[in-house]
């Protein structure tokens, strides 16, 4: 049934060339698909990063967490008793103009506070007052 005229070496060579061309085309298609997928992933990542950066630019609220009955305020929101002005100190509950001046005088005399408990050395600040101030101050 095989006819020598139908199956010649030239046709065999053409079939091999066609098969090689098909393999190359498949490789290019695979490379294109992988590149497209990586491009989509990169675009999505950039979108997520820009979206989160944009959202954080609008939301500047410092988180306040509760632990039992105690309110925990981040250090960035607390008043630094070593650098605060009299006006800043007076924003604290129980600290008036006279006590703020005493705090500033104490830190100028002794080179600042090493411990928050040193506020007890200031006339007018006792244990109860310090316990109320502690969540709102830092060094």
C-alpha positions as CSV (number, residue, x, y, z in Angstrom):
1,X,0.0,0.0,0.0
2,X,2.9,2.3,0.3
3,X,3.8,4.0,-2.8
4,X,7.3,5.3,-3.1
5,X,6.1,8.4,-4.9
6,X,3.9,9.4,-2.1
7,X,6.5,9.2,0.6
8,X,9.7,10.9,-0.4
9,X,12.6,12.1,1.7
10,X,11.8,15.7,0.7
11,X,8.3,15.5,2.3
12,X,9.9,13.9,5.4
13,X,12.3,16.9,5.7
14,X,9.4,19.4,5.3
15,X,7.5,17.6,8.1
16,X,10.5,17.8,10.4
17,X,10.9,21.5,9.6
18,X,7.2,22.1,10.3
19,X,7.5,20.2,13.6
20,X,10.5,22.4,14.6
21,X,8.6,25.5,13.6
22,X,5.6,24.3,15.7
23,X,7.8,23.8,18.7
24,X,9.3,27.2,18.4
25,X,5.9,28.8,18.1
26,X,4.8,26.9,21.2
27,X,7.8,28.2,23.1
28,X,7.0,31.8,22.0
29,X,3.4,31.4,23.1
30,X,4.5,30.0,26.5
31,X,7.1,32.8,26.9
32,X,4.4,35.4,26.0
33,X,1.9,34.0,28.4
34,X,4.4,33.9,31.3
35,X,5.5,37.5,30.5
36,X,1.9,38.6,30.4
37,X,1.1,36.9,33.7
38,X,4.2,38.5,35.3
39,X,3.1,41.9,34.0
40,X,-0.4,41.5,35.5
41,X,1.1,40.4,38.8
42,X,3.5,43.4,38.9
43,X,0.7,45.8,38.0
44,X,-1.5,44.4,40.7
45,X,1.3,44.7,43.3
46,X,1.9,48.3,42.3
47,X,-1.8,49.1,42.6
48,X,-1.9,47.5,46.1
49,X,1.1,49.4,47.2
50,X,-0.1,52.8,45.9
51,X,-3.6,52.2,47.2
52,X,-2.3,51.4,50.7
53,X,0.0,54.4,50.6
54,X,-2.8,56.7,49.5
55,X,-5.1,55.4,52.3
56,X,-2.4,55.9,54.9
57,X,-1.9,59.5,53.7
58,X,-5.5,60.3,54.5
59,X,-5.8,58.4,57.7
60,X,-3.5,60.0,60.3
61,X,-5.3,58.7,63.4
62,X,-3.0,57.0,66.0
63,X,-4.4,53.8,67.2
64,X,-5.5,53.6,70.8
65,X,-5.8,50.1,72.3
66,X,-7.5,49.1,75.5
67,X,-6.0,46.6,77.9
68,X,-8.4,45.9,80.6
69,X,-9.5,49.3,82.1
70,X,-6.2,51.0,81.2
71,X,-6.0,53.1,78.1
72,X,-2.7,52.6,76.1
73,X,-1.6,55.6,74.1
74,X,1.3,55.3,71.6
75,X,4.5,57.1,72.6
76,X,4.2,59.4,69.6
77,X,1.0,60.9,71.1
78,X,2.4,61.2,74.7
79,X,3.9,64.4,76.0
80,X,7.7,64.2,76.6
81,X,8.3,65.7,80.0
82,X,11.9,66.4,79.1
83,X,11.1,68.5,76.1
84,X,7.5,69.8,76.6
85,X,6.8,73.5,76.9
86,X,4.8,74.9,79.8
87,X,1.7,75.1,77.5
88,X,2.1,71.4,76.5
89,X,2.5,70.3,80.1
90,X,-0.7,72.3,81.0
91,X,-2.7,70.2,78.6
92,X,-2.2,67.3,81.1
93,X,-5.1,66.8,83.5
94,X,-4.0,68.2,86.9
95,X,-1.0,70.2,85.7
96,X,-1.5,73.9,86.0
97,X,0.7,76.9,85.3
98,X,2.6,76.6,88.6
99,X,3.2,72.9,88.4
100,X,4.3,73.2,84.8
101,X,6.8,75.8,85.8
102,X,8.1,73.5,88.6
103,X,8.5,70.6,86.1
104,X,10.5,72.8,83.8
105,X,12.6,74.2,86.6
106,X,13.4,70.7,87.9
107,X,14.5,69.4,84.5
108,X,16.7,72.5,84.0
109,X,18.3,72.1,87.4
110,X,18.9,68.3,87.2
111,X,19.4,67.9,83.4
112,X,16.1,66.3,82.7
113,X,14.2,63.3,84.0
114,X,15.7,59.9,84.0
115,X,12.6,58.2,85.3
116,X,8.9,59.2,85.2
117,X,8.8,58.6,89.0
118,X,11.1,61.6,89.5
119,X,7.9,63.7,89.1
120,X,7.2,62.7,92.7
121,X,10.1,65.1,93.6
122,X,8.0,68.0,92.4
123,X,5.9,69.7,95.1
124,X,2.2,69.2,94.1
125,X,2.6,65.8,92.4
126,X,1.8,62.8,94.5
127,X,1.4,59.1,93.8
128,X,-2.3,59.4,92.8
129,X,-1.5,62.4,90.4
130,X,1.4,60.5,88.9
131,X,-0.7,57.4,88.3
132,X,-3.3,59.5,86.4
133,X,-0.5,61.2,84.4
134,X,1.5,58.1,83.6
135,X,-0.4,56.9,80.5
136,X,-0.1,60.4,78.9
137,X,3.6,61.1,79.4
138,X,6.9,59.8,78.2
139,X,10.6,60.6,78.5
